Amino acid sequence: MKTEQDILKVISEVKHPAIDHSLLDLGIIKDVAIYDKTVDLKFVFPFPNIPIADSLIDSIKIPLNNNGYTLFSDVILMTEEERARFMQMEAEAWKGL
């Protein structure tokens, strides 16, 4: 069984497809908890109905599944402060789709 650090490393290596930062660094992933073979986390999006939301969720789900873990997740919206931080990071590291 992988350690919590191994799972956090897998999650931290997943980058946003259009922004040169990981989902974890961008604040899109938070509240990571690991229970046996389940990883429970929150996807925190800057706006409702993000067109690539399913793709971002799959970008975490697939490597976890490949390592024998199941993803359980909730989707919530960023606070104004979190959104401002995200938008600043996006502007600085935008690479496009």
MDAnalysis code that builds the backbone (N, CA, C; Angstrom):
import MDAnalysis as mda
import numpy as np

u = mda.Universe.empty(291, n_residues=97, atom_resindex=np.repeat(np.arange(97), 3), trajectory=True)
u.add_TopologyAttr("name", ["N", "CA", "C"] * 97)
u.add_TopologyAttr("resid", np.arange(1, 98))
u.add_TopologyAttr("resname", ["MET", "LYS", "THR", "GLU", "GLN", "ASP", "ILE", "LEU", "LYS", "VAL", "ILE", "SER", "GLU", "VAL", "LYS", "HIS", "PRO", "ALA", "ILE", "ASP", "HIS", "SER", "LEU", "LEU", "ASP", "LEU", "GLY", "ILE", "ILE", "LYS", "ASP", "VAL", "ALA", "ILE", "TYR", "ASP", "LYS", "THR", "VAL", "ASP", "LEU", "LYS", "PHE", "VAL", "PHE", "PRO", "PHE", "PRO", "ASN", "ILE", "PRO", "ILE", "ALA", "ASP", "SER", "LEU", "ILE", "ASP", "SER", "ILE", "LYS", "ILE", "PRO", "LEU", "ASN", "ASN", "ASN", "GLY", "TYR", "THR", "LEU", "PHE", "SER", "ASP", "VAL", "ILE", "LEU", "MET", "THR", "GLU", "GLU", "GLU", "ARG", "ALA", "ARG", "PHE", "MET", "GLN", "MET", "GLU", "ALA", "GLU", "ALA", "TRP", "LYS", "GLY", "LEU"])
u.atoms.positions = np.array([
    [0.843, -1.189, 0.000],
    [0.000, 0.000, 0.000],
    [0.886, 1.249, 0.000],
    [0.503, 2.212, -0.758],
    [1.262, 3.455, -0.831],
    [1.014, 4.294, 0.417],
    [1.986, 5.115, 0.713],
    [1.842, 5.991, 1.878],
    [1.056, 7.237, 1.486],
    [0.639, 7.978, 2.483],
    [-0.064, 9.238, 2.236],
    [0.815, 10.177, 1.418],
    [2.103, 10.181, 1.708],
    [3.032, 11.039, 0.953],
    [3.068, 10.649, -0.527],
    [3.013, 9.322, -0.816],
    [3.001, 8.865, -2.207],
    [1.752, 9.372, -2.933],
    [0.618, 9.290, -2.261],
    [-0.644, 9.736, -2.866],
    [-0.620, 11.253, -3.075],
    [-0.126, 11.987, -2.090],
    [-0.025, 13.447, -2.235],
    [0.915, 13.823, -3.378],
    [1.961, 13.035, -3.580],
    [2.890, 13.289, -4.682],
    [2.176, 13.090, -6.019],
    [1.385, 12.010, -6.133],
    [0.619, 11.763, -7.359],
    [-0.303, 12.944, -7.645],
    [-1.017, 13.406, -6.626],
    [-1.948, 14.519, -6.791],
    [-1.199, 15.804, -7.145],
    [-0.093, 16.050, -6.492],
    [0.631, 17.309, -6.701],
    [1.297, 17.399, -8.071],
    [1.441, 16.283, -8.763],
    [2.087, 16.293, -10.078],
    [1.111, 16.569, -11.220],
    [-0.185, 16.598, -10.924],
    [-1.180, 16.828, -11.979],
    [-1.281, 18.327, -12.251],
    [-0.937, 18.707, -13.474],
    [-0.950, 20.120, -13.853],
    [-2.246, 20.484, -14.577],
    [-2.601, 21.741, -14.465],
    [-3.731, 22.286, -15.212],
    [-3.340, 22.280, -16.687],
    [-4.257, 21.915, -17.592],
    [-3.870, 21.838, -19.008],
    [-3.548, 23.186, -19.659],
    [-4.040, 24.291, -19.097],
    [-3.823, 25.598, -19.724],
    [-3.009, 26.568, -18.879],
    [-2.720, 26.173, -17.639],
    [-1.978, 27.041, -16.725],
    [-0.791, 26.239, -16.208],
    [0.372, 26.801, -16.252],
    [1.582, 26.060, -15.886],
    [1.756, 25.967, -14.368],
    [0.765, 25.368, -13.724],
    [0.799, 25.091, -12.287],
    [0.014, 23.809, -12.039],
    [0.295, 23.172, -10.928],
    [-0.489, 21.992, -10.558],
    [-1.860, 22.426, -10.050],
    [-2.812, 21.501, -10.085],
    [-4.144, 21.797, -9.555],
    [-4.057, 22.108, -8.069],
    [-3.141, 21.452, -7.383],
    [-2.950, 21.691, -5.951],
    [-2.439, 23.112, -5.714],
    [-1.432, 23.530, -6.470],
    [-0.877, 24.883, -6.326],
    [-1.905, 25.958, -6.642],
    [-2.775, 25.699, -7.624],
    [-3.797, 26.667, -8.026],
    [-4.945, 26.761, -7.021],
    [-4.978, 25.861, -6.064],
    [-6.060, 25.873, -5.085],
    [-7.305, 25.153, -5.559],
    [-7.208, 24.440, -6.675],
    [-8.349, 23.690, -7.200],
    [-8.584, 22.422, -6.385],
    [-7.530, 21.900, -5.790],
    [-7.633, 20.712, -4.936],
    [-7.371, 21.137, -3.499],
    [-8.263, 20.715, -2.598],
    [-7.990, 20.946, -1.183],
    [-8.705, 19.911, -0.332],
    [-8.377, 19.918, 0.935],
    [-8.963, 18.995, 1.912],
    [-8.783, 17.536, 1.494],
    [-7.547, 17.158, 1.200],
    [-7.243, 15.785, 0.804],
    [-7.203, 14.898, 2.048],
    [-7.968, 13.817, 1.998],
    [-7.972, 12.830, 3.082],
    [-7.916, 11.444, 2.451],
    [-7.146, 10.562, 3.057],
    [-6.973, 9.216, 2.532],
    [-7.476, 8.215, 3.558],
    [-8.407, 7.374, 3.125],
    [-8.989, 6.336, 3.970],
    [-8.847, 5.010, 3.243],
    [-7.989, 4.165, 3.763],
    [-7.733, 2.869, 3.122],
    [-7.416, 3.076, 1.644],
    [-8.299, 2.669, 0.755],
    [-8.068, 2.782, -0.688],
    [-8.942, 3.854, -1.333],
    [-9.411, 4.807, -0.532],
    [-10.224, 5.908, -1.042],
    [-9.534, 7.231, -0.748],
    [-9.489, 8.084, -1.753],
    [-8.975, 9.440, -1.583],
    [-10.180, 10.381, -1.681],
    [-10.386, 11.134, -0.635],
    [-11.502, 12.070, -0.535],
    [-10.930, 13.485, -0.629],
    [-11.445, 14.275, -1.550],
    [-10.944, 15.643, -1.695],
    [-12.019, 16.549, -2.265],
    [-11.723, 17.833, -2.223],
    [-12.625, 18.838, -2.790],
    [-11.978, 19.452, -4.024],
    [-12.776, 19.564, -5.090],
    [-12.395, 20.347, -6.248],
    [-13.028, 21.713, -6.052],
    [-12.205, 22.739, -6.058],
    [-12.666, 24.100, -5.785],
    [-12.439, 24.920, -7.049],
    [-13.552, 25.235, -7.725],
    [-13.459, 25.931, -9.000],
    [-13.744, 27.421, -8.834],
    [-13.121, 28.257, -9.689],
    [-13.305, 29.706, -9.558],
    [-14.702, 30.173, -9.969],
    [-15.362, 29.421, -10.848],
    [-16.678, 29.798, -11.360],
    [-17.531, 28.550, -11.516],
    [-18.851, 28.700, -11.501],
    [-19.712, 27.541, -11.760],
    [-19.632, 27.129, -13.232],
    [-19.926, 25.895, -13.489],
    [-20.018, 25.364, -14.864],
    [-18.731, 25.532, -15.672],
    [-17.614, 25.226, -15.056],
    [-16.329, 25.266, -15.758],
    [-16.365, 24.205, -16.865],
    [-16.109, 24.588, -18.123],
    [-16.218, 23.623, -19.223],
    [-15.283, 22.411, -19.093],
    [-14.141, 22.590, -18.447],
    [-13.188, 21.480, -18.336],
    [-13.232, 20.808, -16.964],
    [-14.299, 21.027, -16.211],
    [-14.392, 20.471, -14.858],
    [-14.231, 18.951, -14.862],
    [-14.959, 18.266, -15.740],
    [-14.865, 16.795, -15.776],
    [-13.459, 16.338, -16.144],
    [-12.835, 17.052, -17.053],
    [-11.465, 16.723, -17.458],
    [-10.484, 16.906, -16.290],
    [-10.660, 17.979, -15.526],
    [-9.786, 18.205, -14.366],
    [-9.987, 17.128, -13.313],
    [-11.235, 16.744, -13.080],
    [-11.518, 15.675, -12.114],
    [-10.890, 14.365, -12.591],
    [-11.054, 14.052, -13.883],
    [-10.452, 12.827, -14.428],
    [-8.932, 12.861, -14.348],
    [-8.342, 14.051, -14.464],
    [-6.877, 14.144, -14.418],
    [-6.323, 13.741, -13.048],
    [-7.161, 13.787, -12.037],
    [-6.780, 13.299, -10.710],
    [-7.249, 11.852, -10.529],
    [-8.440, 11.568, -10.995],
    [-9.044, 10.244, -10.822],
    [-8.224, 9.136, -11.488],
    [-7.780, 9.363, -12.710],
    [-7.080, 8.332, -13.477],
    [-5.780, 7.892, -12.801],
    [-4.876, 8.801, -12.425],
    [-3.654, 8.323, -11.767],
    [-3.933, 7.672, -10.409],
    [-4.969, 8.128, -9.713],
    [-5.317, 7.472, -8.445],
    [-5.810, 6.058, -8.708],
    [-6.700, 5.892, -9.700],
    [-7.180, 4.555, -10.069],
    [-6.024, 3.659, -10.483],
    [-5.082, 4.207, -11.246],
    [-3.912, 3.431, -11.682],
    [-3.057, 2.969, -10.511],
    [-3.166, 3.659, -9.386],
    [-2.430, 3.285, -8.179],
    [-3.301, 2.506, -7.194],
    [-4.493, 2.089, -7.638],
    [-5.355, 1.256, -6.814],
    [-6.275, 2.004, -5.863],
    [-6.465, 3.290, -6.090],
    [-7.306, 4.106, -5.207],
    [-8.561, 4.571, -5.926],
    [-9.605, 4.769, -5.167],
    [-10.865, 5.306, -5.657],
    [-10.970, 6.757, -5.223],
    [-11.447, 7.611, -6.121],
    [-11.618, 9.023, -5.799],
    [-13.050, 9.282, -5.377],
    [-13.211, 9.936, -4.256],
    [-14.496, 10.471, -3.818],
    [-14.292, 11.971, -3.721],
    [-15.148, 12.732, -4.394],
    [-14.905, 14.174, -4.415],
    [-16.196, 14.973, -4.328],
    [-16.040, 16.197, -3.855],
    [-17.086, 17.201, -3.859],
    [-16.591, 18.346, -4.733],
    [-17.515, 19.105, -5.276],
    [-17.173, 20.289, -6.063],
    [-17.798, 21.497, -5.371],
    [-16.953, 22.491, -5.106],
    [-17.427, 23.733, -4.497],
    [-16.809, 24.908, -5.255],
    [-17.276, 26.109, -4.947],
    [-16.732, 27.314, -5.572],
    [-15.732, 28.005, -4.655],
    [-14.769, 28.648, -5.282],
    [-13.767, 29.403, -4.537],
    [-14.399, 30.625, -3.873],
    [-13.795, 31.023, -2.780],
    [-14.163, 32.292, -2.171],
    [-13.609, 33.407, -3.056],
    [-14.009, 34.624, -2.804],
    [-13.493, 35.758, -3.589],
    [-11.975, 35.850, -3.478],
    [-11.457, 35.635, -2.286],
    [-10.006, 35.692, -2.072],
    [-9.296, 34.574, -2.838],
    [-9.824, 33.357, -2.766],
    [-9.234, 32.224, -3.494],
    [-9.287, 32.476, -4.997],
    [-10.423, 33.001, -5.480],
    [-10.584, 33.287, -6.904],
    [-9.576, 34.343, -7.367],
    [-9.358, 35.382, -6.572],
    [-8.393, 36.426, -6.933],
    [-6.981, 35.843, -7.042],
    [-6.618, 34.980, -6.104],
    [-5.306, 34.325, -6.138],
    [-5.185, 33.450, -7.386],
    [-6.239, 32.675, -7.676],
    [-6.260, 31.814, -8.855],
    [-6.098, 32.650, -10.127],
    [-6.860, 33.727, -10.241],
    [-6.822, 34.569, -11.437],
    [-5.447, 35.194, -11.635],
    [-4.789, 35.570, -10.548],
    [-3.443, 36.125, -10.645],
    [-2.468, 35.061, -11.150],
    [-2.562, 33.853, -10.581],
    [-1.684, 32.769, -11.020],
    [-1.961, 32.398, -12.484],
    [-3.229, 32.417, -12.861],
    [-3.596, 32.115, -14.250],
    [-2.965, 33.140, -15.198],
    [-3.093, 34.412, -14.859],
    [-2.535, 35.478, -15.707],
    [-1.025, 35.358, -15.852],
    [-0.355, 34.958, -14.798],
    [1.108, 34.864, -14.809],
    [1.616, 33.612, -15.524],
    [0.796, 32.552, -15.563],
    [1.312, 31.276, -16.077],
    [0.437, 30.672, -17.180],
    [-0.369, 31.500, -17.838],
    [-1.244, 30.991, -18.895],
    [-0.422, 30.470, -20.053],
    [-0.718, 29.257, -20.486],
    [-0.041, 28.680, -21.649],
    [-1.022, 28.301, -22.732],
    [-2.324, 28.397, -22.462],
    [-3.361, 28.105, -23.442],
    [-3.682, 26.639, -23.543],
    [-4.776, 26.359, -24.225],
    [-5.197, 24.955, -24.416],
    [-4.742, 24.408, -25.730],
])
